[in-house]
C-alpha cells in the first residue's frame, strides 16, 4: 500500500506526522503559522487548553478560507463580465470596420 508523504511537525507541544503539502519546507511553514495562531489565542484568552485552542484556530482558518473562496468567486464573476464587455466591443469594431474574423463571428 502506497501512503502519502508525511512530515514530522510539532504544533502546540503536540508532535504529529502531518501530510506533506507541496514540500517539507511549506509543510513546516504551515505548522509554524498554526503554532503562532494558537500561541496568540492562548495569550489573548489566557486559555491553556490545547484542544480548545486548536478548535478555535481551526475555526479561524476555516473562516479565512471561506472568505478567500468568496473573494475568488467574486473575482471570477467580475472577470467574466469584463470578458463579455471586451467581446461585445470587439464585435462592434468588426462590424464597424467590416472585418471578417472567424473567432468573433457567431455561427
C-alpha positions in Angstrom: 0.0 0.0 0.0 1.3 3.4 -1.0 0.9 6.1 1.6 1.1 9.8 1.1 4.4 11.6 2.1 4.4 12.9 5.7 6.4 15.4 7.6 7.0 15.3 11.4 6.0 18.7 12.9 5.1 20.0 16.4 2.1 22.2 16.9 1.1 23.3 20.4 3.5 20.9 22.0 2.0 18.0 20.1 4.1 16.1 17.6 2.3 14.8 14.5 3.1 13.3 11.2 1.3 15.8 9.0 0.5 15.1 5.4 3.1 16.8 3.1 1.8 19.9 1.3 3.9 20.7 -1.7 7.2 20.1 0.1 8.7 19.8 3.6 9.5 23.5 3.9 6.0 24.5 3.0 4.5 22.0 5.4 6.7 23.2 8.2 5.7 26.8 7.5 2.0 25.9 7.7 2.8 24.2 11.1 4.6 27.4 12.3 1.6 29.5 11.3 -0.8 27.3 13.2 1.6 27.3 16.2 1.7 31.1 16.1 -2.1 31.4 15.9 -2.6 29.0 18.8 0.1 31.0 20.9 -1.8 34.2 20.1 -5.1 32.6 21.1 -3.5 31.4 24.4 -2.2 34.9 25.1 -5.4 36.7 24.1 -7.7 34.4 26.1 -5.5 33.1 28.9 -6.7 29.6 28.0 -4.1 26.8 28.3 -6.5 24.1 27.0 -4.6 23.0 23.9 -7.6 21.2 22.4 -9.9 24.2 22.8 -7.3 26.5 21.3 -6.8 24.1 18.4 -10.5 24.2 17.7 -10.5 28.0 17.8 -7.5 28.1 15.4 -9.3 25.6 13.1 -12.4 27.7 13.1 -10.4 30.9 12.3 -8.7 29.1 9.4 -12.0 27.7 8.1 -13.5 31.2 8.2 -10.5 32.7 6.4 -10.8 30.0 3.7 -14.5 30.8 3.3 -13.6 34.5 2.8 -11.0 33.7 0.3 -13.3 31.4 -1.6 -16.0 34.1 -1.8 -13.5 36.7 -2.9 -12.2 34.2 -5.6 -15.8 33.6 -6.8 -16.4 37.4 -7.0 -13.2 37.9 -8.9 -14.3 35.2 -11.4 -17.7 36.9 -11.9 -16.0 40.3 -12.4 -13.6 38.7 -14.9 -16.4 37.1 -16.8 -18.3 40.4 -17.1 -15.1 42.2 -18.3 -14.6 39.5 -20.9 -18.2 39.8 -22.1 -17.7 43.6 -22.4 -14.5 43.1 -24.3 -16.1 40.6 -26.7 -19.0 43.0 -27.3 -16.6 45.8 -28.1 -14.6 43.6 -30.5 -17.8 42.5 -32.3 -18.8 46.2 -32.6 -15.4 47.0 -34.1 -15.5 44.2 -36.5 -19.0 45.3 -37.8 -17.9 49.0 -37.9 -14.8 48.3 -40.0 -16.3 45.3 -41.9 -13.7 42.9 -40.7 -14.1 39.1 -41.1 -12.8 37.1 -38.2 -13.9 33.5 -37.6 -13.3 33.9 -33.8 -15.7 36.7 -33.3 -18.5 35.7 -35.7 -21.4 33.9 -34.2 -22.2 30.9 -36.3 
